Amino acid sequence: MDFVPREEFDAVKAMASKARSENEWLEARIAVLEAQANPAAPPRAAKAPSKL
């Protein structure tokens, strides 16, 4: 059997968490920019953050 060292698993888990946080921040920023560009348009539906 091939096992992943705990340190490597933790490093990848931290990278995924950071990427998820950045993605949520970018989604919020896009929503703000779209609202500023077209104030008459209805706001985008917000998605609940996913958890792994």
C-alpha positions as CSV (number, residue, x, y, z in Angstrom):
1,M,0.0,0.0,0.0
2,D,1.1,3.5,-0.7
3,F,0.6,6.0,2.1
4,V,1.0,9.8,2.0
5,P,3.2,11.2,4.7
6,R,1.2,13.3,7.2
7,E,3.3,16.4,6.5
8,E,2.5,16.2,2.8
9,F,-1.2,15.7,3.4
10,D,-1.3,18.7,5.8
11,A,0.5,20.8,3.2
12,V,-1.9,20.0,0.4
13,K,-4.9,20.5,2.8
14,A,-3.6,23.9,3.7
15,M,-3.1,24.8,0.0
16,A,-6.7,23.7,-0.8
17,S,-8.1,25.7,2.1
18,K,-6.2,28.8,0.9
19,A,-7.4,28.3,-2.7
20,R,-11.0,27.9,-1.5
21,S,-10.8,31.1,0.6
22,E,-9.3,33.1,-2.4
23,N,-12.0,31.7,-4.6
24,E,-14.8,32.9,-2.2
25,W,-13.1,36.3,-2.0
26,L,-12.9,36.6,-5.8
27,E,-16.6,35.6,-6.2
28,A,-17.6,38.3,-3.7
29,R,-15.4,40.9,-5.5
30,I,-16.9,39.9,-8.9
31,A,-20.4,40.3,-7.5
32,V,-19.6,43.8,-6.3
33,L,-18.0,44.8,-9.6
34,E,-21.0,43.5,-11.5
35,A,-23.4,45.3,-9.2
36,Q,-21.4,48.6,-9.8
37,A,-21.4,48.0,-13.6
38,N,-25.1,47.3,-13.9
39,P,-27.1,48.5,-10.8
40,A,-30.4,47.6,-12.5
41,A,-29.6,43.9,-12.7
42,P,-30.7,41.5,-10.0
43,P,-27.9,40.3,-7.7
44,R,-26.3,37.0,-8.3
45,A,-27.5,34.1,-6.1
46,A,-25.0,33.5,-3.3
47,K,-23.8,30.0,-2.8
48,A,-23.1,28.6,0.6
49,P,-19.4,27.8,1.1
50,S,-18.6,24.2,0.6
51,K,-16.8,22.2,3.2
52,L,-14.6,19.2,2.6
